[in-house]
Amino acid sequence: MPRLESAPMPAARRETWLFWGLALLILGAGLGLRDPWPADEPRFALAARQMVESGQWLFPHRGAELYSDKPPLFMWLQAGLLWLTGELRLAFLLPSLLAALGTLWCVADLGRRLWTRRVGLYAGWLVLLTLQFTWQAKKAQIDPLLVFWITLANYGLLRHLLRGPDWRWWTLGWAAAGLGTITKGVGVLALLLLLPAAFAALRGWPGVRVHARDGRFWLGPLAFVAACGVWLGPMLVAALGTGSAEYRAYVDDILLRQTVTRYAESWHHQQPPWYFLEVALTTWLPTVLALPWAIPAWRRRLRRRDPRYLLPLAWVGLVFVFFSIPAGKRDMYILPALPMLALALAPLLPGLLRRRGPRRLLVGFVLVFGLALLGVGLALGLGDPRLAQKVLEGRDPAVVHAVGWTLALAGASGLLALGVWRRVGPARAVVAMLSVLWVLFGVLAAPALNDGSSARGLMRRVGAAIGPRAELGLVGWREQQLLMADRPAAEFGFKRPPQAQFAAGVRWQQAAPATRWLLVEEGDGLPACVARAQARDMGQSNRRRWWLLPGGATGGCR
């Protein structure tokens, strides 16, 4: 395979444009075609919309209550884009799309600067085609933005440490770590890169310079503090200045309970210490398929004291160790480590793709994954009722078929591409199969799933049932019901027990029983005093059943 540097410039440009064109297509397919889906997307979108409507941007709200689980930077971006575009369907996903593209740029440009343009493109492909990265990038959660800030911080620090001194990028790297910290507290982990850098500098590894004796070194820590202060300073002044117990509880929760306490005494998502190894070996496919050959190659390069491998690989190891210590673990926690792993893997990839073993493994991946997609897709698309009931319980047959044909076409495209390019390069079949999968998911499957996944269908049925002039109250609600309601809805607290919400809802409803309705989740929020004969079953949404209660149905619940 000829080196790209010796290829004509038009060919090099075509390869670069091919990468960025496919990246934009894969990540952007379906933008604007669906609403926020639980668990996290409706929560952030609701807080962002309330910021725009109320003008209160400093403290996110979930309904009438303060929302203290996460800092507001991600919600600020959503709110700003909502204010600019006026379209929630666009605004809630744009931060993730832009962050994912920014992450790819950091990895590709850093690979170009540390090695060659070809290596940079390989690093970008490795990140783009990793299943977990693309799946998270197509969702409106905080993690894609966190990955971008951490990767940008790594980018700035590595440019200074390995190609410096570059005090501008040193300062920007620290600032990006600060912005990552006020996006999600673990953004500070980017600064762990300084540990292997200090080790290499003290041991005399060639090409590593920390420049700690230069007074400009302190520009970095100052930039970190300033970036954190963008939110922390105004928030603390405003919250503590109110003298309100509610705002003091907000400060305690977001600065202590959601960070230190959550790490030291995790209260959910309990997993064993080796959990993230399982996550990486499954959700980081196909990238991790190269590890059996990459690990010995890394060992040889580390023996030659090449810091371009030591710094990113040591940082990846520190991230895995950090998140493996607490009992509470979620699969996306380690996603920020993926770009640096891809950066260390990319220089090896051209040689690996010429070897028989890695090529055979890629062929096996396409065969197994493609046949699985094709088999499940045909079973759903052709209407196997047992599989449809198990996989997509409660879905309309048209939705099941749309998901089925999405999977089947993606699997068939991979197998077809493998037949065409098996001898030339099985990596092309991987690109073809995953590109078709993500594009069809965005433009076909996601819109079909939207009504049931977002509560759009439920709230449309509710609006039609009560008429345009009625008032609606929510009991035992989730963020997606309040977000998707076709009118301003009354709510009676989110964190209150369902029974307390129901009691408050009945008092509200009985003040005007002829025009007020309650939407109640089946379960603890629907007591025996309700006259079921007058209640309306609104069906399932997000695996929960909902009932619509007129004033007469709650008349006996005093």
N, C-alpha and C positions, 0 to 999 in steps of 0.2 A: 504494500500500500504506500503510494508516494506521500511524502510529507506535504502538508498544506502550505508551508512556507515557500516551497518550490513551485506551487501551482500558480497559474496566471491569476492576476488580481481579480478579474471578473468571477472566476470560480470561487475564490476565497470569499468574495462578497456574497455570492449566491448561497454558500454554506451558512454564512452568518445570518443572512436574511431568512433562510429556511428555518433555522433554529428559532429566531424571534417570531416569525410568522406562525409556526406551529405552537410555540409557547402561548402566544396571544389567543390563538384559536382554541387550544385545549383548556386554558384557564378561564377564558371569557365566554365560552359557549354557554348559552342559556341565561346570560345576564339580562335581567328585566323580565324573565318569564316565570318567576315564582316568587312567593312571599316567604317571610322568615319561618323557619321550622324549629320546633323545640329540639333540645332543651334550652340552649343558650340564645339562639338567634332572636326569638321574639322579645326576650328580656332586654337585650341591648338596643334593639330597634325601638322598643317602647320607650326606653329611657331617652334615646336620641330624639324621638318625635316630641316627647314632653319638653325637652330642652328648647326646641324650636318654638313650640306653642306657648310655653310659659316665660321664656326668656331667662330661666334659671339654669345656667350652664355649670356652675361650680359644683353643685351637689346633684348627682343623678337621683331620680325618683322612680319607684315602681308603683304606679298608681299614686296614692296619697302618701306612701311611706318612703323614707330615705332608703336608697339601695347602696349598701356598704360592702358588698362582696368584692368588687373590683374598682380600681381607680378609673377615672372617667375619660382617659385619653382616647381610647378606641371609640367610645360613644361620642366624643367631641368630633371626631372625623366623620362619623356617620351623620351627626346632626349638621355639620357644616356642608356636607355633600347634599343632604336633604334640603337645606336652605337654598343651595345653588341650583339644584335640579328640579325640586318640587316633586320628585318621584321616589317614593320609599323603596320600590322594587329595585331601582338602580342604586340608590344611596346606601342601602344596608350591605350590599356585596362589594361595592367599589373599593373600600379600604383593604379587603383581603386580596382582591385582584392586583391592586397597585403594590401592595406589600410583597406578594409573591413574585411579581416582575422585578421589583427592587432587589429581592434576594437573589434571583437568577443573575441580575447584572453584577452584583457584588462578587458572586462566585466566579462568573465567567471572566470578569476583568482582573480579579486577583490571580486566577490561573494564568491569564495572559502575561501579567507582570512578573510572576514568580517563575514561569516556565515559558510557554509559547501560546499563541492565539489558539492553536489547535487544542492544547490542554485545557484552556479556558472554556472552549465550546464543549469538550467532553465533560467537564465538571458541571456545566449547565444542564447537559442532557441527563446526567446521572441524577441530579436533583429533580428535574422536571418529571422524569419517568418513574420516580419512586412513588408507590401507591399512596402512602400516608401523606406525603407532601401535597400531591394534587387533590386528594380528597379534602384535606383541611383548607387548601387554597380556594376551593369552590364553596366553602361555608363561611358564614359571617360570624366567626368566633375570634377571640382575642389572639389566639395562637399564631396565625399567619403574620400579624403585625409584630408580635413579640419576636418571632423568628427573624423578621427583617431587621429590627433594631439590633438584635444580638449579632447577626451576620454583618451588619454595617459597622458595629463596634469592632468585631474581629478584623474586618477589612482595614479600618483605620489603624488599628494597633499593629497589624502585620506589615502594612506598608511602612510604618515608622521603624519597627523592630528589625525587619529583614531588608528593607530598601531605603532606610533612612540615613540620617535623621530627616524626618518630615513632620515638623511640629504642627502644621495645619491638620494633617490627618490624625496625628496623635490626639490633638484636642477634640477633633470631631468624633473619634472613636470613643473617648470618654463620655462625650455628650450623648452619643447614641446609646451607650449603656445606661445613662441616666434616664433618657426617654423610655428605654425598655423597662426600667424599674418602675416608672409611674404608669406603664402600660400593664404590667404584671410584675409583682415584686421580684421574681427571679431574674429579671433583666440584668441585675448586677453580676450574674454568673459570667457574663462576657469578660469581666476583669480577671477571672481565673487564668486567662491566657498569660498574664504576667508571671505566673509561677514557673511554667516551663521556660519562659524567656529568661527569667533570672537564673534558673539552673544552667541553661546553656551558656549564658554570658559568663557566669562564675567559673564554669568548666572550660572556658576558652573555645567554644564551638565557633567555627568561622562564620562570619556574616551576621552575627546577632549582637546588637548594641541597644542597651536600655537607655543610655545617656542620662543616668540618674543624677549626675553631678551638675548638669546644666540647669540653670534656674528655670528654663522654660518647661522642665519636667512637670512643674506644679500647675501648669496651664490645664493639664488633663484632669486632675482631681477637682480643680475649680470649675471646669466645664461640667463635670458630673454633678456637683452640688447645684450649679445654676440650672441644669436641665431638670433635676428633681424639684427644684424650687419653683418651676413654672406652675406646678399644681400644689405642691405641699405648702408653700408659703401662704398663698391666698386662702387655701382651704383651712389651715390652722387658725389664721387670724379671724376669718369669718365664723368658723365653728365655735371656737372658744370665746369669741367676742359676744356671741348671743347669750351665753349663760344658760342655754337650754340643755336639759338632760338628754333630749333626743339627739342633739348634735354632738354632745360629749360622747354618747354611746357610739355614734357614727365614727368618731375619731378612734376610740378604743378598738372598735371592731376592725376597721380597715388597716390600722397600723400595727395592731398586736395580734388579735385573734386570727385574722386571715393570712398572717405571715408567720410570725414566730410560733404561735400556738398551733397553727395548722401544720407546720413542719414537724414540731416536736411531738405533738399529740394528735395525729390525724384521726378524724372522726368518721371518715367514710372511705370507700374504694380501697379496702384493705387487700394487699397483695404480697406475695413472698418476695424476698430480696432479689431473686433472679428474674423477676417479672419483665424487666425491660430488655433482657436478652431475648426472651420470647417475642416481645413486641418487635424488636429490630429484625429478627430472623423471619418474621412473617409480613409485617406491614412495610418493611423497607425493601421488599422485592421490587424489581429484579436487581437492584444495586448490590445487595449483600451476596449475590451469587458469585461475585468476584473475590470474596474474602479468602477462600482456601488458597488462592494463588497470590493474593495481595499481601497477606500476613508475612510469608517468608520474604517477599520483596521488600516490605517495609523494614523488616529486621536487618536486611543487608544494607539498606540506605541509612538506617540509624547507626549501624556500626561504622559507616563512613562519616558520621557526624553531620548529617545534612539537616539543618534546622527547619527547612521547608516542610519536612515530614514530622519532626519532633513536636513543634508547637501546635499544629492543628490536631494531631493524634493524641497528644497528652491532654489537650483541652477536652476532646471528646471523652476520654477516659474519666476525667474529673467530673464532667457533667453526669455521666452514668453513675458514678459513685455517689454524688450528691443526692440524686433523686432516688437511689436505691436504699438509702438509710432509713427514711421514714416509712411507716407501714402503709400510709395512704399513697396510692399511685394511680395515675391515669395514663393511657397510652400516648397521648400527645405531649406529655411532659418532656420527653427526650427529643422531640422534633427539632429544637434548635441545634442539636449536635449534627444533624444530617449534612448541612452544607459544608462543614469543615471535614467531615468524613469523605464526602465527594471530592473535595479539593485535594486531599491526600491520595485518593484513588485514581484521579483523572490521569496523572502522568503515566500510570501503568497500563491504562486501558488500551492504547493502540497495540502494544505488544500482546496483551492478553487476548484481544479479539483475533489475532492471527494464530493462536494456539488451538490445538484440537480439543483439549479438555473444556476450556471455557465455552467454545462454540457449541459443543455437544450439550453442555448444561443449558445454554440459552435455547437450543432446539427443544430440549425436554421441557423447559419452562413454558414455551409457547404452546407445545402440544398439550401439556396438562392443563394449563390455564385456559387455553382456547377451547379444548374439549369440554371442560367444566362449564364455561360460559355458554357454549353451544347447547349442551345437554339441558342445563337448567332453563335456559332461554326458550328452547323448544317445548319443554314441559309446561312452562307458563304460557307461552304464546299459543300453543295448541289447546290450552284449556284444561290441563289436568286438575280436577277439582280438589284432590287431596293436597297436592303440593301448593296450589294457590291458597287454600285455606290455612296452611301451616306457615307459609312465607309472608303472605300479604293478607292477613286476617281482616275481614270486613271491607275489602276493597271492591270497587265496581269491576266487573269483568273487563271492561275496556282498559282500565288502569293496569290490571294484571297482564293483559296482552301487550300493552305498550312497554312495560318493564321487560317482559319476556323477549320481545323482538329486539329490544336494545341489547340485551345480553347475547342473544343468538347472533345478531349481525356482527357484534364485536368479536365473538369467538370465531365466526366464519372468516372474518377479515384476517385474523391472525393466522389461521390455518392456510388460507389462500396465499398470503404473503410469504409464509414459510415455504410453501411449494415453489414459489417463484424465486425466492432469494436464499434458499437454504445453502447453496454452495457459495454464493457471492458474499452473504453476510447475514446471519440470523438476527443480528441486532436490528436490521431494518424491519423484520417481522414484528419485533417487540414494539418498535415505534408505531408501526401501522396499527397493531391490535389495540394498544393503549390509547392512541389518538382517537380511533373510532369509538372506543368505549366511552371516553370522557366527553366527546362531542355529542354523541347520541344521548348520553345521560342528561346533558345540559339542555338539549333542544327537544327531546322526546320524552324520556322517562320522568324527569323532574316536573315539567308542566302537568303531566298526567297524575303524578302523585300529589300535586300541590293542594288540592281542595281538602283531602283528608289529613295531610301532614301539617298544614298550616292553620287549621281551623277556619279557613276561608269558607269551605262548604257548610260547616256547622253554623257559622254566623250568618251566612246568606239564608239558610233555612229559617233561622230564628227571626231575622228581619222580615222575611215574607210572612211568617206566622203571626207576628204581633202587629204588623201594619206600620206605616210611616209615622204615625202620631203617638204611638205608645212609648213609654219609658221602660228601660231595661236595667235590671240590677243583676250583679254576678255574685254567686256564692260558691266557695271552693274553687275559684277561678285560677286559670293559668294565664301567663302573660299573653299567649296567643289569642285568647278570647277577647281581652280588653283591646288588643292591637287591631284585631280584625272586625270588631263591632262596627256596624254601619251607622252608629249614632253615639253620642257621649253616653257612657254607661256608668251607673252608680256601682261602686264597689265598697266593701266593708272591711278592708284590711286584707293584706296578703298573708302575713305571718300569724294572724289570729286563727284559733282552731275553727274548723268548719261549723261546729255547733254555735259558736259565738257569732260567726259571720251570718249564719242562718237567722239567728234571733234578731240581729240588727237589720237584716234584710226584710224580715217580716214586719218589723216596726215601720220601716220605710215604705213598704208596699201597702200596708193597711191605711196609710195616710191618704192614698188615692187608689183604692183597689181596682177601680174600673179601668185605669189606664196604665197601671204598673205591673210588670212581669218580672219573675225571677228565673234566671237560668242557673240550675243547681246540678252539681255533679252527683251521680248516684253513689251512695255510700253513707259516711258519717254525716254529710251535710244534708241528707234527705231523711228527716225523722219520720216516725210512724204517724204523727199527727197530720201529715199531708194527705189530702183526699186524692188518691191516685186516679180515681175515675175522671177527675177534671184535669189532671196533669197531661202534658203532651210529651211523648217519647221522641226526642230529637235525634236519636241514633248515637253512634259511636264517633269519637274524634280523638286521635292520639291514644287509642286503646282505652278510652274512658267513655262511659255512657252518660248522657246529659238529658235532663228533664226541664221542661218549660212550664212554670207554674203561674196560672192567673191568680188574681186576688181571691177568688172563691176557693182555690185549692189550699190556701194557707189560713183560711178563716178560723180554723180550730186550733191554730198553733199560737195561742196567746200565752 
